[in-house]
Amino acid sequence: MHVAIVGAGPAGSSAATFLARAGAEVTLLERARFPRDKVCGDGLTPRSLWMLEELGLAERAKGPPPGGASITSVYLASPGGVVVKAPMPAHVFGGKSAVVPRELLDHQLVQLAIGAGAVLREGALAEGVELSERGVTVSLRGGERVDADVLLGCDGSPSVVRAQLGAPGFPDQDAAFAVRVYYEGLTLSHPDAYAIFWEKDLLPAYGWIFPLPDGRANVGVGLRTDRMRKAGIKLPEVLDRFCALPRAAAELRGGRRVGRVRGHHLPFGTFARHLVWDRCLLLGDAAGFINPLTGEGIEFALESGKLAAEALVAADRAGSFARAQLASYERRCGERFTHAFRQNGKLQRVFEHPRLIDNLMRSANRSQRVLDELASVLLGEAPKVGWRLAAAVALGV
């Protein structure tokens, strides 16, 4: 089985590693050259570290991957000044998390894939896809064509593979936009915490400060695309406003920006349809595997790589790469995270209203069960909202 993978980010490198270890011939097509930067919050959830451990990149007992900062708690600040500071819940994969710049993480992941036997083609920009009964052909800029038995679209958003297959783009209400910038020279009050801020002056946008080693941090803001377009909002300006507000300014005092502000489109899992074709699957951001509440997508990219590899290995054994044979991938993705995405998409409305956010944070401070359920929801680990969390939002109890 020869598998062509367009995109060597977390989804592509994860799939390539698992497939190569299973004996497949794998060609990774990456438009850039490593090491290369990617716009992201750089956060690795507990499930992400579990996936990295399974890939062989990290041992959770020994801390984050090289170049990363260990995260052991969350710091949530509501519009009304309610603050929740709590350990990462132990029931979610041991409660260990990390922040690792994507420039480092993606390079480490692609090296894993190469070490497993995958062939990396850098500077290979995919421009066309042709599917037939006999295989798939990827056309590269410059005229070269790559033939394979099956294709994985892991090329992010916007995805060339997705467009070539005729799948619809993501509606504005099912996507967000985020911008981030790096700071250095910081002395953070919570150097072990994911810090997330909901500010009255910024809603429905939210801001974050995620610590990195040596006094550095990833600082950014995110907002749903339809809200941004309707109000004519320019997110770089929102980022400047966030950094100037008292709570963020206190954390960033004495620091300085490094590099330029960069932005990225985030397609939500609320629209995660059109995943499977004959001889082709979509993974990661190209499939819309992003948590609508937090914009986190690395864990879902890594896991979709594993699920796709398992589906292809089973299909190869069965002697067919038809859509019906590959449908197990779509089913397993739905069971694992698509349902939680749709639930979290509905919960977005809660995090646009100051009173509801305040209610939820007060309840989380009073009740360990509410706090645990909130953490599970934010991390994409809760398939449904329990009555305690619903009551906390509505009544603050």
MORARA-V790176 format. One record per residue. N is the residue number from 0. RES is the residue in one small letter. NEAR is the number of other ideal C-beta (glycine too) atoms within 12 Angstrom. D_CENTER is the distance of its C-alpha to the mean C-alpha in Angstrom with 1 decimal. Layout:
# MORARA-V790176
n=N res=RES near=NEAR d_center=D_CENTER
n=N res=RES near=NEAR d_center=D_CENTER
This chain:
# MORARA-V790176
n=0 res=m near=31 d_center=28.6
n=1 res=h near=28 d_center=27.2
n=2 res=v near=49 d_center=23.5
n=3 res=a near=48 d_center=22.3
n=4 res=i near=54 d_center=18.6
n=5 res=v near=48 d_center=17.6
n=6 res=g near=51 d_center=14.8
n=7 res=a near=52 d_center=14.5
n=8 res=g near=50 d_center=10.9
n=9 res=p near=49 d_center=9.2
n=10 res=a near=52 d_center=9.9
n=11 res=g near=53 d_center=13.3
n=12 res=s near=49 d_center=14.3
n=13 res=s near=51 d_center=13.6
n=14 res=a near=56 d_center=15.6
n=15 res=a near=49 d_center=18.2
n=16 res=t near=41 d_center=18.8
n=17 res=f near=40 d_center=19.4
n=18 res=l near=44 d_center=21.4
n=19 res=a near=35 d_center=23.5
n=20 res=r near=25 d_center=24.3
n=21 res=a near=27 d_center=25.5
n=22 res=g near=19 d_center=27.8
n=23 res=a near=35 d_center=26.3
n=24 res=e near=25 d_center=26.9
n=25 res=v near=43 d_center=23.6
n=26 res=t near=41 d_center=23.3
n=27 res=l near=49 d_center=20.1
n=28 res=l near=42 d_center=20.5
n=29 res=e near=38 d_center=18.7
n=30 res=r near=31 d_center=19.8
n=31 res=a near=26 d_center=19.5
n=32 res=r near=18 d_center=21.1
n=33 res=f near=28 d_center=19.7
n=34 res=p near=21 d_center=19.1
n=35 res=r near=22 d_center=17.2
n=36 res=d near=26 d_center=14.9
n=37 res=k near=39 d_center=11.6
n=38 res=v near=34 d_center=10.8
n=39 res=c near=41 d_center=8.0
n=40 res=g near=48 d_center=8.6
n=41 res=d near=47 d_center=8.8
n=42 res=g near=45 d_center=8.4
n=43 res=l near=49 d_center=8.7
n=44 res=t near=46 d_center=9.5
n=45 res=p near=39 d_center=12.8
n=46 res=r near=37 d_center=11.5
n=47 res=s near=46 d_center=9.5
n=48 res=l near=40 d_center=12.9
n=49 res=w near=29 d_center=14.7
n=50 res=m near=38 d_center=13.1
n=51 res=l near=42 d_center=13.9
n=52 res=e near=25 d_center=17.3
n=53 res=e near=25 d_center=17.9
n=54 res=l near=36 d_center=17.2
n=55 res=g near=21 d_center=19.6
n=56 res=l near=38 d_center=17.7
n=57 res=a near=32 d_center=18.0
n=58 res=e near=18 d_center=20.5
n=59 res=r near=29 d_center=19.4
n=60 res=a near=11 d_center=23.0
n=61 res=k near=16 d_center=23.2
n=62 res=g near=25 d_center=20.2
n=63 res=p near=37 d_center=17.0
n=64 res=p near=38 d_center=16.9
n=65 res=p near=21 d_center=19.4
n=66 res=g near=27 d_center=18.8
n=67 res=g near=37 d_center=16.6
n=68 res=a near=36 d_center=17.6
n=69 res=s near=30 d_center=18.0
n=70 res=i near=40 d_center=16.8
n=71 res=t near=29 d_center=19.1
n=72 res=s near=28 d_center=19.1
n=73 res=v near=38 d_center=17.7
n=74 res=y near=32 d_center=19.6
n=75 res=l near=38 d_center=19.5
n=76 res=a near=37 d_center=22.0
n=77 res=s near=34 d_center=23.2
n=78 res=p near=31 d_center=25.2
n=79 res=g near=21 d_center=28.4
n=80 res=g near=19 d_center=28.0
n=81 res=v near=27 d_center=27.1
n=82 res=v near=27 d_center=25.1
n=83 res=v near=37 d_center=23.4
n=84 res=k near=23 d_center=23.1
n=85 res=a near=28 d_center=22.5
n=86 res=p near=26 d_center=21.5
n=87 res=m near=36 d_center=18.3
n=88 res=p near=31 d_center=19.6
n=89 res=a near=18 d_center=21.2
n=90 res=h near=19 d_center=20.8
n=91 res=v near=30 d_center=17.0
n=92 res=f near=29 d_center=17.3
n=93 res=g near=20 d_center=19.8
n=94 res=g near=29 d_center=18.0
n=95 res=k near=33 d_center=17.0
n=96 res=s near=46 d_center=13.9
n=97 res=a near=45 d_center=13.5
n=98 res=v near=45 d_center=12.5
n=99 res=v near=41 d_center=12.8
n=100 res=p near=39 d_center=13.0
n=101 res=r near=41 d_center=11.1
n=102 res=e near=28 d_center=14.6
n=103 res=l near=30 d_center=15.7
n=104 res=l near=45 d_center=12.9
n=105 res=d near=43 d_center=12.7
n=106 res=h near=32 d_center=16.5
n=107 res=q near=33 d_center=16.9
n=108 res=l near=50 d_center=14.9
n=109 res=v near=45 d_center=17.0
n=110 res=q near=26 d_center=20.1
n=111 res=l near=36 d_center=19.5
n=112 res=a near=44 d_center=19.5
n=113 res=i near=25 d_center=22.6
n=114 res=g near=20 d_center=24.2
n=115 res=a near=30 d_center=23.8
n=116 res=g near=22 d_center=25.7
n=117 res=a near=39 d_center=23.3
n=118 res=v near=28 d_center=24.7
n=119 res=l near=34 d_center=22.6
n=120 res=r near=32 d_center=23.8
n=121 res=e near=21 d_center=22.7
n=122 res=g near=18 d_center=23.7
n=123 res=a near=31 d_center=23.5
n=124 res=l near=24 d_center=22.5
n=125 res=a near=44 d_center=22.4
n=126 res=e near=24 d_center=24.4
n=127 res=g near=23 d_center=25.7
n=128 res=v near=37 d_center=25.3
n=129 res=e near=24 d_center=28.3
n=130 res=l near=28 d_center=28.4
n=131 res=s near=18 d_center=31.7
n=132 res=e near=12 d_center=33.3
n=133 res=r near=14 d_center=33.6
n=134 res=g near=24 d_center=30.2
n=135 res=v near=37 d_center=27.7
n=136 res=t near=26 d_center=28.2
n=137 res=v near=41 d_center=25.7
n=138 res=s near=25 d_center=27.6
n=139 res=l near=26 d_center=26.7
n=140 res=r near=16 d_center=27.8
n=141 res=g near=14 d_center=31.3
n=142 res=g near=10 d_center=32.4
n=143 res=e near=19 d_center=31.2
n=144 res=r near=22 d_center=30.3
n=145 res=v near=33 d_center=28.3
n=146 res=d near=24 d_center=29.4
n=147 res=a near=35 d_center=27.7
n=148 res=d near=31 d_center=28.0
n=149 res=v near=46 d_center=24.5
n=150 res=l near=52 d_center=21.4
n=151 res=l near=60 d_center=17.7
n=152 res=g near=49 d_center=15.8
n=153 res=c near=52 d_center=12.6
n=154 res=d near=40 d_center=13.3
n=155 res=g near=40 d_center=10.3
n=156 res=s near=43 d_center=11.6
n=157 res=p near=23 d_center=14.6
n=158 res=s near=39 d_center=15.2
n=159 res=v near=30 d_center=18.8
n=160 res=v near=45 d_center=18.8
n=161 res=r near=39 d_center=17.8
n=162 res=a near=23 d_center=20.5
n=163 res=q near=27 d_center=23.0
n=164 res=l near=34 d_center=22.8
n=165 res=g near=14 d_center=23.6
n=166 res=a near=29 d_center=20.7
n=167 res=p near=16 d_center=20.4
n=168 res=g near=22 d_center=18.1
n=169 res=f near=36 d_center=15.9
n=170 res=p near=19 d_center=18.3
n=171 res=d near=22 d_center=17.9
n=172 res=q near=22 d_center=17.8
n=173 res=d near=29 d_center=14.7
n=174 res=a near=36 d_center=12.7
n=175 res=a near=48 d_center=12.3
n=176 res=f near=35 d_center=12.8
n=177 res=a near=43 d_center=12.0
n=178 res=v near=38 d_center=14.2
n=179 res=r near=43 d_center=14.4
n=180 res=v near=36 d_center=17.3
n=181 res=y near=36 d_center=18.3
n=182 res=y near=33 d_center=21.3
n=183 res=e near=23 d_center=23.7
n=184 res=g near=18 d_center=26.9
n=185 res=l near=34 d_center=25.5
n=186 res=t near=19 d_center=26.9
n=187 res=l near=34 d_center=24.3
n=188 res=s near=22 d_center=25.7
n=189 res=h near=32 d_center=22.8
n=190 res=p near=26 d_center=21.7
n=191 res=d near=29 d_center=20.2
n=192 res=a near=33 d_center=18.1
n=193 res=y near=43 d_center=14.9
n=194 res=a near=39 d_center=17.0
n=195 res=i near=42 d_center=16.1
n=196 res=f near=45 d_center=18.9
n=197 res=w near=41 d_center=20.1
n=198 res=e near=31 d_center=23.1
n=199 res=k near=25 d_center=25.9
n=200 res=d near=21 d_center=26.3
n=201 res=l near=37 d_center=22.6
n=202 res=l near=34 d_center=21.8
n=203 res=p near=32 d_center=20.1
n=204 res=a near=40 d_center=17.8
n=205 res=y near=43 d_center=16.5
n=206 res=g near=45 d_center=16.3
n=207 res=w near=43 d_center=14.9
n=208 res=i near=47 d_center=16.4
n=209 res=f near=46 d_center=14.6
n=210 res=p near=43 d_center=17.4
n=211 res=l near=39 d_center=17.7
n=212 res=p near=28 d_center=20.9
n=213 res=d near=20 d_center=24.2
n=214 res=g near=21 d_center=24.0
n=215 res=r near=32 d_center=20.9
n=216 res=a near=43 d_center=18.0
n=217 res=n near=47 d_center=14.9
n=218 res=v near=43 d_center=16.1
n=219 res=g near=46 d_center=14.6
n=220 res=v near=44 d_center=14.9
n=221 res=g near=47 d_center=13.2
n=222 res=l near=39 d_center=15.1
n=223 res=r near=39 d_center=15.2
n=224 res=t near=33 d_center=16.7
n=225 res=d near=21 d_center=19.8
n=226 res=r near=27 d_center=20.7
n=227 res=m near=29 d_center=20.3
n=228 res=r near=18 d_center=22.5
n=229 res=k near=13 d_center=25.0
n=230 res=a near=18 d_center=25.7
n=231 res=g near=10 d_center=25.7
n=232 res=i near=26 d_center=23.3
n=233 res=k near=19 d_center=22.5
n=234 res=l near=37 d_center=19.3
n=235 res=p near=25 d_center=20.7
n=236 res=e near=21 d_center=23.7
n=237 res=v near=35 d_center=21.7
n=238 res=l near=37 d_center=20.1
n=239 res=d near=23 d_center=23.7
n=240 res=r near=25 d_center=24.9
n=241 res=f near=41 d_center=22.3
n=242 res=c near=36 d_center=23.3
n=243 res=a near=21 d_center=26.9
n=244 res=l near=27 d_center=26.8
n=245 res=p near=18 d_center=28.6
n=246 res=r near=31 d_center=25.9
n=247 res=a near=37 d_center=23.5
n=248 res=a near=22 d_center=26.6
n=249 res=a near=21 d_center=27.9
n=250 res=e near=33 d_center=24.9
n=251 res=l near=36 d_center=24.9
n=252 res=r near=18 d_center=28.7
n=253 res=g near=14 d_center=30.1
n=254 res=g near=27 d_center=26.9
n=255 res=r near=18 d_center=26.4
n=256 res=r near=24 d_center=23.8
n=257 res=v near=23 d_center=22.9
n=258 res=g near=18 d_center=22.2
n=259 res=r near=14 d_center=21.4
n=260 res=v near=27 d_center=19.0
n=261 res=r near=27 d_center=16.3
n=262 res=g near=29 d_center=14.3
n=263 res=h near=32 d_center=11.6
n=264 res=h near=32 d_center=11.4
n=265 res=l near=44 d_center=8.5
n=266 res=p near=44 d_center=9.9
n=267 res=f near=45 d_center=9.7
n=268 res=g near=42 d_center=10.4
n=269 res=t near=33 d_center=13.8
n=270 res=f near=32 d_center=14.9
n=271 res=a near=40 d_center=13.6
n=272 res=r near=26 d_center=17.1
n=273 res=h near=27 d_center=18.7
n=274 res=l near=38 d_center=16.9
n=275 res=v near=38 d_center=20.2
n=276 res=w near=31 d_center=23.2
n=277 res=d near=24 d_center=26.1
n=278 res=r near=38 d_center=24.9
n=279 res=c near=46 d_center=21.4
n=280 res=l near=50 d_center=18.0
n=281 res=l near=50 d_center=14.7
n=282 res=l near=53 d_center=11.4
n=283 res=g near=53 d_center=7.7
n=284 res=d near=43 d_center=7.4
n=285 res=a near=48 d_center=11.1
n=286 res=a near=49 d_center=11.4
n=287 res=g near=46 d_center=9.4
n=288 res=f near=53 d_center=7.1
n=289 res=i near=47 d_center=5.2
n=290 res=n near=44 d_center=7.1
n=291 res=p near=42 d_center=9.9
n=292 res=l near=43 d_center=11.2
n=293 res=t near=42 d_center=8.7
n=294 res=g near=49 d_center=6.2
n=295 res=e near=45 d_center=3.6
n=296 res=g near=52 d_center=1.1
n=297 res=i near=47 d_center=3.6
n=298 res=e near=40 d_center=6.1
n=299 res=f near=48 d_center=6.3
n=300 res=a near=52 d_center=6.6
n=301 res=l near=46 d_center=9.1
n=302 res=e near=40 d_center=10.7
n=303 res=s near=49 d_center=11.2
n=304 res=g near=54 d_center=12.8
n=305 res=k near=37 d_center=15.1
n=306 res=l near=41 d_center=16.0
n=307 res=a near=49 d_center=16.8
n=308 res=a near=45 d_center=18.9
n=309 res=e near=29 d_center=20.8
n=310 res=a near=42 d_center=21.5
n=311 res=l near=44 d_center=22.9
n=312 res=v near=28 d_center=25.0
n=313 res=a near=22 d_center=26.5
n=314 res=a near=33 d_center=27.1
n=315 res=d near=25 d_center=28.8
n=316 res=r near=16 d_center=31.0
n=317 res=a near=16 d_center=31.9
n=318 res=g near=11 d_center=32.9
n=319 res=s near=21 d_center=30.9
n=320 res=f near=37 d_center=27.6
n=321 res=a near=19 d_center=28.4
n=322 res=r near=23 d_center=26.0
n=323 res=a near=17 d_center=27.7
n=324 res=q near=25 d_center=27.3
n=325 res=l near=35 d_center=23.5
n=326 res=a near=22 d_center=23.0
n=327 res=s near=24 d_center=22.2
n=328 res=y near=40 d_center=18.7
n=329 res=e near=29 d_center=18.2
n=330 res=r near=18 d_center=20.0
n=331 res=r near=25 d_center=18.1
n=332 res=c near=39 d_center=14.6
n=333 res=g near=25 d_center=16.4
n=334 res=e near=15 d_center=17.8
n=335 res=r near=28 d_center=14.8
n=336 res=f near=39 d_center=12.2
n=337 res=t near=35 d_center=13.3
n=338 res=h near=24 d_center=16.1
n=339 res=a near=38 d_center=14.1
n=340 res=f near=40 d_center=11.9
n=341 res=r near=27 d_center=15.4
n=342 res=q near=30 d_center=16.8
n=343 res=n near=39 d_center=14.2
n=344 res=g near=33 d_center=14.9
n=345 res=k near=23 d_center=18.5
n=346 res=l near=33 d_center=18.0
n=347 res=q near=36 d_center=16.7
n=348 res=r near=19 d_center=20.4
n=349 res=v near=34 d_center=21.1
n=350 res=f near=42 d_center=19.1
n=351 res=e near=24 d_center=21.1
n=352 res=h near=22 d_center=24.4
n=353 res=p near=25 d_center=25.7
n=354 res=r near=23 d_center=28.0
n=355 res=l near=30 d_center=25.6
n=356 res=i near=40 d_center=23.1
n=357 res=d near=30 d_center=26.2
n=358 res=n near=30 d_center=27.4
n=359 res=l near=43 d_center=24.3
n=360 res=m near=37 d_center=24.2
n=361 res=r near=28 d_center=28.0
n=362 res=s near=31 d_center=27.7
n=363 res=a near=36 d_center=25.0
n=364 res=n near=22 d_center=27.4
n=365 res=r near=20 d_center=30.2
n=366 res=s near=23 d_center=28.7
n=367 res=q near=19 d_center=26.8
n=368 res=r near=21 d_center=26.1
n=369 res=v near=33 d_center=24.5
n=370 res=l near=32 d_center=22.5
n=371 res=d near=30 d_center=21.3
n=372 res=e near=32 d_center=20.4
n=373 res=l near=43 d_center=18.6
n=374 res=a near=37 d_center=16.4
n=375 res=s near=35 d_center=15.8
n=376 res=v near=39 d_center=14.9
n=377 res=l near=42 d_center=12.5
n=378 res=l near=37 d_center=10.8
n=379 res=g near=40 d_center=10.8
n=380 res=e near=37 d_center=13.8
n=381 res=a near=29 d_center=16.6
n=382 res=p near=20 d_center=17.8
n=383 res=k near=18 d_center=20.2
n=384 res=v near=28 d_center=21.3
n=385 res=g near=20 d_center=24.4
n=386 res=w near=15 d_center=27.5
n=387 res=r near=26 d_center=27.3
n=388 res=l near=34 d_center=24.1
n=389 res=a near=26 d_center=25.6
n=390 res=a near=21 d_center=28.8
n=391 res=a near=35 d_center=27.1
n=392 res=v near=32 d_center=25.6
n=393 res=a near=18 d_center=28.8
n=394 res=l near=19 d_center=31.4
n=395 res=g near=25 d_center=30.0
n=396 res=v near=19 d_center=31.6
